[in-house]
Amino acid sequence: MSEHEGPKGHSRSYTMASKRTSLEKFRLKKELNILASKQGRGTELVSLYVPPGRQTSDVISMLKEEWGTASNIKSNTTRKNVQDAIVRVQQRLKLFRKVPDNGLVIFCGAIPQNGPGSEKLETYVVIPLEPVRVYLYRCDSKFHIEHLQEFLKEKETYGIIVLDTSGASFATLRGQRLEIVRDITSGIPGKHRAGGQSARRFERLREARILDFFKRIGNHADEIFLPIEDLKGMMIGGPGPTKYDFEKGGHLNYMLKEKIIETIDTAYTGEHGVEEIVEKAPEILKNVRYVEEKRIVQDFLRHIGHDTGLATYGETEVRKALRMGMVETLLLSETVKVCCLPM
């Protein structure tokens, strides 16, 4: 639940489940845009982050001390606005018997409405989409929303395999975090023929080693990537044609193969090869999101065009479908005020 009490006492509420959906992220983005637009005088805007597990009574006691400290502020106006904001935050905290499972974030401060002297106290209460890890109290000329903005970043996990005939590296990319999970060597001899062996026999042995190596890559990929619940996609890379031979050879579990979003040429293998893929990943993932969004819109237009009865548009019709619980996918323009949609 995120609640906003504006200058006229008007309140709005939003439902935010722990599972992040696109609609929930959309709501949070809109809320943060509102908060980012707020500017106060001096250090009159209060930001409070309370992580799960904290006692509300302890936080209220801390705020009492901060109220006393604020009495030392020389400016009468600033002192009054800060102390009023602290009191309002305390009042909001008292509405919670305990801190919610994901923590609690409260923003409060005197916001100028139309120039100096027109300040009104505004309060925003947000229960985050994910557990907050920071305990923060700060007075500033702006609200500190950066810790909530982290929840809007891409958090899905992508699997990476970089390989050639010398070895393979396995990595995961989650948000901005890259982790090299495993490196293996192939044991495959070079293409030159060993002394005394016929070229044909040597090639047969080498091909058998390559097939064995591909099976090992598949087994390692199963161990590393299949247990990842939020695995969004797979990227395979490496120099030369080996990566294509592996991909086409059916050595990757079908559930992982279905998630391949790009096969990428790299100049290197190992850690440097993985980093090459990560450098190209933002554009790749951007294209993936574009394709997904395009597919959804095309499905919508197809239903409308063929009058299947499985799609509708227009505010009245969409509201009716939402109230009846008949909506599987909701497409929203960023200009829509989602607080007005029935929950």
Secondary structure, DSSP 4 states (H G I P E B T S, - for coil): -EEEE-TTS-EEEE---SS--HHHHHHHHHHHHHHHT---STT-EEEEEE-TT--HHHHHHHHHHHHHHHTT-S-HHHHHHHHHHHHHHHHHHTT-SS--TT-EEEEEEEE-SSSTT--EEEEEEE--SS-----EEEEESS---HHHHGGGS---EEEEEEEETTEEEEEEEETTEEEEEEEEE-----SSPPTTS-HHHHHHHHHHHHHHHHHHHHHHHHHHHTT-TTEEEEEEEESSSHHHHHHHTT-S-HHHHTTEEEEEE-S--HHHHHHHHHHHHHHHHHHHHHHHHHHHHHHHHHHHHTT-SS---SHHHHHHHHHTT--S-----TTS-GGGS--
